[in-house]
Amino acid sequence: SMFDNNQKIGQEIIWYIDKEYRRGSIGIRLLKEFEKQCKLNGANLLVMVYMGNLNSELLDRFYKLNNYKLLENQFIKGA
């Protein structure tokens, strides 16, 4: 972590699943593998992000059901 050298954080940057594979358990399987790999590499915290133009209600529910807590939101404006 840039705020605490004793914290090792696993953070996704971007995930993309082809539309034909979005139904079913692929999302939960990817998340569980991500969590497993982060823990194997010593992560203390896991960070997941989704873009505001996606189905935010679905993704919010997905992460909360998997024990993630909302920490912050970002606002962006063109210069």
C-alpha positions as CSV (number, residue, x, y, z in Angstrom):
1,S,0.0,0.0,0.0
2,M,1.2,3.5,-0.7
3,F,-0.1,4.5,2.7
4,D,1.4,1.6,4.7
5,N,4.4,-0.5,3.8
6,N,3.1,-3.3,6.1
7,Q,0.0,-3.8,3.9
8,K,0.1,-5.8,0.7
9,I,-3.0,-5.2,-1.4
10,G,-4.4,-7.2,-4.3
11,Q,-6.3,-5.0,-6.7
12,E,-7.9,-5.9,-10.0
13,I,-7.4,-3.4,-12.8
14,I,-9.9,-4.6,-15.4
15,W,-11.8,-7.8,-16.1
16,Y,-13.6,-8.5,-19.3
17,I,-15.8,-11.6,-19.9
18,D,-17.1,-12.2,-23.4
19,K,-20.9,-11.7,-23.5
20,E,-21.5,-15.4,-24.4
21,Y,-19.9,-16.5,-21.1
22,R,-21.5,-13.9,-18.7
23,R,-24.3,-16.2,-17.5
24,G,-23.6,-18.9,-15.0
25,S,-20.7,-19.1,-12.5
26,I,-17.8,-17.6,-14.4
27,G,-17.8,-14.4,-12.4
28,I,-17.7,-16.1,-9.0
29,R,-15.1,-18.6,-10.2
30,L,-12.8,-15.7,-11.4
31,L,-13.3,-13.8,-8.1
32,K,-12.5,-16.8,-6.0
33,E,-9.4,-17.6,-8.0
34,F,-8.3,-13.9,-7.8
35,E,-8.8,-14.0,-4.0
36,K,-6.9,-17.3,-3.7
37,Q,-3.9,-16.0,-5.7
38,C,-3.8,-12.8,-3.7
39,K,-3.8,-14.7,-0.4
40,L,-1.0,-17.0,-1.7
41,N,1.0,-13.9,-2.5
42,G,0.5,-12.4,1.0
43,A,-2.2,-9.8,0.3
44,N,-3.8,-8.3,3.4
45,L,-6.5,-6.5,1.5
46,L,-8.4,-7.1,-1.7
47,V,-9.7,-4.2,-3.8
48,M,-12.3,-4.6,-6.6
49,V,-13.6,-1.8,-8.8
50,Y,-16.3,-1.4,-11.4
51,M,-17.0,1.4,-13.9
52,G,-20.0,3.6,-13.3
53,N,-21.4,2.9,-16.8
54,L,-21.8,-0.8,-16.0
55,N,-24.7,-2.5,-14.2
56,S,-23.8,-1.0,-10.9
57,E,-26.8,-2.5,-8.9
58,L,-25.8,-6.0,-10.1
59,L,-22.1,-5.5,-9.4
60,D,-22.8,-3.8,-6.0
61,R,-24.9,-6.8,-4.9
62,F,-22.3,-9.3,-6.3
63,Y,-19.4,-7.8,-4.3
64,K,-21.5,-7.3,-1.1
65,L,-22.6,-11.0,-1.3
66,N,-18.9,-11.9,-1.4
67,N,-18.2,-9.9,1.8
68,Y,-16.7,-6.7,0.1
69,K,-17.6,-3.4,1.6
70,L,-18.0,-0.1,-0.3
71,L,-15.1,2.2,0.6
72,E,-15.3,5.2,-1.8
73,N,-16.7,6.5,-5.1
74,Q,-14.8,8.5,-7.7
75,F,-16.1,11.4,-9.7
76,I,-14.5,12.5,-13.0
77,K,-14.8,15.7,-14.9
78,G,-13.2,16.8,-18.2
79,A,-10.8,19.6,-17.9
